Amino acid sequence: MDSERRSAPRYPVALEIGVNSSTGVTMNMSSSGVYFVTEHVLAPDQQVALVFPFEHAAPTGTRAACSARVLRVESRSPGYGIAATYEAITFQLPLS
């Protein structure tokens, strides 16, 4: 029997995000982590920089940025599925 290891419920969210100097698309998110697909392979335990844009938030250009630790990497067609946990999260407002 497979036991559930997630510490928080996951929610299906499709959002284009920044992944290091590239991009990815989220498949689901929780308060502690994210599963996303990207064209570039990452390694388990690798630290990555993620940027979540808030396109409809005021002021325009608001975003959340965080470092995350890769937990799992899956080969997908196309690309790679990445499960990662958040580390430090900061909110960034555009300069006025």
GUVEX-874153 format. One record per residue (C-alpha): residue number from 1; residue in three letters; z, x, y. Coordinates in nm, 3 decimals, always signed. Example, Ala and Ser with C-alpha at 12.3 -4.5 7.8 and 13.67 -1.06 7.14 Angstrom:
SITE   resi   resn        pz        px        py
SITE      1    Ala    +0.780    +1.230    -0.450
SITE      2    Ser    +0.714    +1.367    -0.106
***
This chain:
SITE   resi   resn        pz        px        py
SITE      1    Met    +0.000    +0.000    +0.000
SITE      2    Asp    -0.100    +0.132    +0.342
SITE      3    Ser    +0.176    +0.118    +0.605
SITE      4    Glu    +0.096    +0.075    +0.973
SITE      5    Arg    +0.180    +0.392    +1.170
SITE      6    Arg    +0.096    +0.275    +1.523
SITE      7    Ser    +0.388    +0.252    +1.761
SITE      8    Ala    +0.221    -0.005    +1.990
SITE      9    Pro    -0.032    -0.288    +1.945
SITE     10    Arg    -0.398    -0.197    +2.007
SITE     11    Tyr    -0.628    -0.408    +2.223
SITE     12    Pro    -1.008    -0.408    +2.208
SITE     13    Val    -1.133    -0.261    +2.536
SITE     14    Ala    -1.485    -0.129    +2.602
SITE     15    Leu    -1.467    +0.101    +2.905
SITE     16    Glu    -1.668    +0.409    +2.998
SITE     17    Ile    -1.429    +0.699    +3.053
SITE     18    Gly    -1.448    +1.065    +3.144
SITE     19    Val    -1.369    +1.302    +2.856
SITE     20    Asn    -1.332    +1.662    +2.974
SITE     21    Ser    -1.666    +1.723    +3.150
SITE     22    Ser    -1.847    +1.451    +2.951
SITE     23    Thr    -1.812    +1.077    +2.890
SITE     24    Gly    -1.701    +0.841    +2.618
SITE     25    Val    -1.653    +0.469    +2.555
SITE     26    Thr    -1.319    +0.322    +2.452
SITE     27    Met    -1.306    +0.100    +2.144
SITE     28    Asn    -0.939    +0.007    +2.169
SITE     29    Met    -0.632    +0.105    +2.368
SITE     30    Ser    -0.256    +0.072    +2.355
SITE     31    Ser    +0.033    +0.177    +2.575
SITE     32    Ser    +0.057    +0.503    +2.381
SITE     33    Gly    -0.300    +0.596    +2.288
SITE     34    Val    -0.673    +0.532    +2.283
SITE     35    Tyr    -0.959    +0.531    +2.033
SITE     36    Phe    -1.293    +0.625    +2.188
SITE     37    Val    -1.641    +0.736    +2.089
SITE     38    Thr    -1.808    +1.041    +2.241
SITE     39    Glu    -2.114    +1.256    +2.170
SITE     40    His    -1.909    +1.577    +2.153
SITE     41    Val    -1.692    +1.673    +1.859
SITE     42    Leu    -1.329    +1.744    +1.938
SITE     43    Ala    -1.068    +1.903    +1.710
SITE     44    Pro    -0.740    +1.755    +1.590
SITE     45    Asp    -0.449    +1.871    +1.808
SITE     46    Gln    -0.692    +1.962    +2.091
SITE     47    Gln    -0.579    +1.865    +2.440
SITE     48    Val    -0.838    +1.670    +2.641
SITE     49    Ala    -0.859    +1.540    +2.996
SITE     50    Leu    -0.933    +1.165    +3.020
SITE     51    Val    -1.025    +0.970    +3.332
SITE     52    Phe    -1.011    +0.589    +3.341
SITE     53    Pro    -1.196    +0.443    +3.642
SITE     54    Phe    -1.074    +0.120    +3.802
SITE     55    Glu    -1.407    -0.003    +3.934
SITE     56    His    -1.273    -0.334    +4.064
SITE     57    Ala    -0.950    -0.205    +4.216
SITE     58    Ala    -0.894    -0.152    +4.584
SITE     59    Pro    -0.944    +0.098    +4.726
SITE     60    Thr    -1.275    +0.180    +4.559
SITE     61    Gly    -1.252    +0.503    +4.362
SITE     62    Thr    -0.902    +0.446    +4.224
SITE     63    Arg    -0.859    +0.590    +3.875
SITE     64    Ala    -0.602    +0.703    +3.622
SITE     65    Ala    -0.620    +1.053    +3.481
SITE     66    Cys    -0.427    +1.192    +3.189
SITE     67    Ser    -0.410    +1.463    +2.934
SITE     68    Ala    -0.418    +1.346    +2.575
SITE     69    Arg    -0.371    +1.507    +2.236
SITE     70    Val    -0.637    +1.442    +1.969
SITE     71    Leu    -0.484    +1.298    +1.651
SITE     72    Arg    -0.790    +1.219    +1.442
SITE     73    Val    -1.167    +1.279    +1.452
SITE     74    Glu    -1.416    +1.061    +1.259
SITE     75    Ser    -1.788    +1.112    +1.222
SITE     76    Arg    -1.973    +0.804    +1.351
SITE     77    Ser    -2.335    +0.725    +1.407
SITE     78    Pro    -2.396    +0.821    +1.681
SITE     79    Gly    -2.121    +1.058    +1.787
SITE     80    Tyr    -1.756    +1.093    +1.694
SITE     81    Gly    -1.462    +0.854    +1.696
SITE     82    Ile    -1.152    +1.010    +1.850
SITE     83    Ala    -0.795    +0.882    +1.825
SITE     84    Ala    -0.567    +1.038    +2.086
SITE     85    Thr    -0.220    +0.990    +2.231
SITE     86    Tyr    -0.154    +1.001    +2.604
SITE     87    Glu    +0.058    +1.271    +2.757
SITE     88    Ala    +0.100    +1.290    +3.137
SITE     89    Ile    -0.069    +1.004    +3.328
SITE     90    Thr    -0.134    +1.012    +3.703
SITE     91    Phe    -0.297    +0.759    +3.932
SITE     92    Gln    -0.548    +0.896    +4.180
SITE     93    Leu    -0.645    +0.722    +4.503
SITE     94    Pro    -0.953    +0.826    +4.698
SITE     95    Leu    -0.898    +1.023    +5.016
SITE     96    Ser    -0.929    +0.809    +5.325
***
